């Protein structure tokens, strides 16, 4: 009996010794060849760079000035787009911006009920010729535009656009407000931010100084001036008014659901307010009989010892 116990203890001791030896060899190997000082430094740098936020110097010339917050008509919880401004903004795009910039994601039909009536949209689309086909003879043909057509492109391809603009590619304006930090505030600041370069700043030929553009050098010349566009409703055609209208129009192109989203949000707030009030009443109703209970302790009568 005692012999078996001794053999079992010896086997356990051997197993324990092998475990210690294995752990020691593994630890030495990892420390010697894997977890070296050099690898520790690399891992530390990776952890610091990816987990710990670091403060970096901000360079205004490289990143551009931060656009201020302008009081657009549609800013605010209950505010919607000024549709007169949207109509004027489309006019500015058509007469000024469309010479270089495309809007591949906006169709004429999107303007119906927003800036123009259906008849006006049909007339606007009919001013342009679109290639269509093939016909019954297998040939392409041109036809007047329809409301289902998208805004026409100023250039047939990217190469032609770069050649006409000194190598720079004019961006598509369909979602330009959504794609820029500051959105319509940035657009307004950029279009009105042209100035002479400060002392010590030299621009190569074909570039223009704009403090709100990253790098300060922009290929697009100042596009908007006073009295450049004649508004049909008699609105003063100053630079700031023209820029404000086109910035509003570009914001609508990026967020066409803006008005509907706010309308649904107000409905949701009203509905949840009523439901919250009802839930408070229901809670008080269900718990009223519990919270109004009184628990009394009445000791039993003392019984004399027999």
Secondary structure, DSSP 8 states (H G I E B T S, - for coil): -HHHHHHHHHHHHHHHHHHHHHHHHHHHHIIIIIS-HHHHHHHHHHHHHHHS-------HHHH---------TT-STT----HHHHHHHHHHHHHTGGGT---TT-BGGGGBTTTB-HHHHHHHHTTSEEEE---TTS--EEEE--TTSB---SSSSHHHHHHHTTT------TTHHHHSTTTHHHHHHHHT-B----TT----TT-EEBTTSTTSEESS-----TTSS--TT-----HHHHHHHHHHHHHHHH-TTHHHHHHHHHHHHHHHHHHHHHHHHHHHHHHHHHHT--------------
